[in-house]
Amino acid sequence: MSPTGLEAVFLANRDKLVRFLVARGAGEAAEDIVHDLWLKLAGRMDGPIGNPVAYLFRAADMLMIDRYRARRQAERRDQAWVEERGDGDASPDPGADRTIAARQEAARVAAALAALGPRAEAIFRRARIDGVPQRQIAAELGISLSTVESDLRTAYRALAELKERLS
């Protein structure tokens, strides 16, 4: 079965997209970005697009920008961590005081989640720690998707309140 619609336009313009991204500064990441674009298109379920070629080039450009921003943010975070340490040593050992503080904070988070009840805590852990999709969690627990979403909102709200109290 040959591709139709946006997939066909993508396949016809794939090489042009790669060249466009290389010219825009993506370098060796151009192929990865085009692959990410393909994955996004494969899950797309909305209606027709007026100018599919322009849509593809804009989407590829936005993916490249998102990747650049994420890399810059990671670099800034790493630099801030090195500057905070003060010694310029990027050793993976955080030190005893930071380890104790992190354990205490983790205990507070665990207590806040436990206070929500076992179902909400389990849903949060499955979704945020295990990375399980919400639909799968709903099926596993025999509850509706809206219940999963509601419990996640409750957990997020409780953690936001905890963060406010700790700040």
Beta strands, then each sheet from edge to edge (+ up, - down):
end
